Amino acid sequence: MSQTAPSTSTEPTSAVGQDAAPTLADLTTLRVGGPVDHYVEATTEAELIDAVRGADDAGVPLLVVGGGSNLLVSDEGFDGVVVRDVRQGLEADLEDSCGTDGACGGASLSIPAGQDWDAFVAEAVANEWVGVEALSGIPGTVGAAPVQNIGAYGQEISGVVAAVRTWDRATGQRKSLSLSELEFGYRSSLLKRTMRVAPTGGADLWYPTPRYVVLQVDLQMRLGSLSAPVGYGELARRLGVEVGQRAPSAEVREAVLELRGGKGMLLDGVGPDAQPGDHDRWSAGSFFTNPVVPVDAAGVLPADAPRFPVRSATPTTTTGPALGEIDPSLVKTSAAWLIEHAGFAKGFGLAGEHSPARLSTRHTLALTNRGGATAHDLVALARAVRDGVRDEFGIELEPEPVLVGLAL
């Protein structure tokens, strides 16, 4: 069975006039960032490619923006072309056969890069497409999801990715990357690494937009009312199940939205108890990734520091719901725990409670704009936290957002 939801965008795309162009503060969830030199909204794949190719041919810096939830851009703005993919919708091919494990068939989905991520998750849960329910509430777009292999509550998008269709800026051609070619890791992928590392060891070639610009994401998802195995203790306890067991996907989504909302890790207007103007939600989500260290180096951590298993980015089997394989050589600890125990409490600001940039009052892993922060205010706070954790524990926290025109 096949069903198609076409893009909801119908207006022709073009560069937006400079007077009408948004600032980066308008385009990012941290709500900081200066003016845009040239802004384009793409409503078709061809228009997206034309904008990227045009910038590259002209030798102009390029910034492709999704939901803006993983960006911290300088107050001076971006002297180049900013492209935003606004395509929505998806195509789904469904198989109706049922297996002995209680799951029925599968869904092969093709989704344009511009599709809002959480709107897709809501649709997946409603249609009983399994494998992204624990990723509810994550801001951003489908195209950005595989770049950093988004994950939360024991689930990562790599568990359902079949392929990613891209525009290869190096060759000027479309290129489809298979699951194995994407080289997924913890908050990492080939896509992300092409942005940060030049093959010759010289200056970054593609920063701040990767070599491979995502055009479409193809997912392979199981059908069924039960979730993928729950892989995170906090979520399992909220659901009343054990880690590795399954629960109704709708209940998993509801529980995740409640957990994220309680930590201020949702956008304004999303989830239960949303309050307009909640500055704890003016953030880029988790600003630092959780450190992954070799087991033999974990001894530098205090005895009471959290230790979590590190699982492979893809499930151990494709014949039924499964978690990734545990890597016995690695251990993951909590960046939030390190931050708090290095002396940075919830709500910390460099100038006290009136600081324009502060740690969230609900979660120390989120750096927030309290309404009047600049990008430099946020960078100063991030540096203080990073340096404090390094001085206390000897562990260097790595920022998760892409910094544009800034450096820690």
Number of C-alpha atoms within 10 A of each C-alpha: 8 11 11 12 11 13 18 12 14 9 9 10 15 13 15 13 11 12 6 8 17 17 19 26 22 15 18 23 25 30 27 28 26 20 19 19 15 18 23 21 21 24 22 22 17 11 18 25 21 13 24 25 18 14 18 17 11 8 10 13 17 24 22 21 24 26 22 25 24 24 25 29 26 22 19 14 18 22 16 16 22 23 22 21 24 23 23 23 19 20 18 19 14 20 15 11 10 13 11 7 9 12 18 19 16 21 24 20 21 21 25 26 28 28 26 22 24 20 18 19 23 18 12 20 25 12 13 24 28 26 28 27 30 31 23 26 26 24 25 22 25 28 26 28 22 26 25 23 25 18 21 18 19 20 26 27 23 29 27 21 22 19 21 27 21 22 22 18 20 11 9 13 13 16 17 20 18 14 17 11 13 22 16 24 16 19 19 18 19 21 26 23 16 19 19 18 16 14 10 8 8 8 11 15 18 21 20 19 22 24 22 25 24 27 24 22 25 22 21 21 22 26 25 20 20 24 26 26 19 25 22 17 16 15 20 22 11 14 18 11 14 16 17 17 16 19 19 17 24 19 17 26 21 17 19 25 22 19 20 21 22 16 19 24 28 27 25 18 13 17 20 14 10 16 13 11 12 15 20 26 29 26 30 28 28 19 23 23 18 21 16 19 15 12 14 10 10 17 9 11 15 11 9 7 15 14 16 14 15 19 21 17 24 22 19 16 11 11 10 15 21 18 22 18 15 14 12 11 11 18 21 18 20 17 26 21 16 28 23 17 16 18 13 19 17 19 20 22 23 16 11 11 12 11 19 18 31 28 28 27 17 17 21 25 26 27 31 30 27 23 16 11 18 21 24 19 18 24 19 16 22 22 14 16 26 22 18 21 22 16 12 13 16 12 19 15 22 14 15 18 19 21 18 19 16 14 12 15
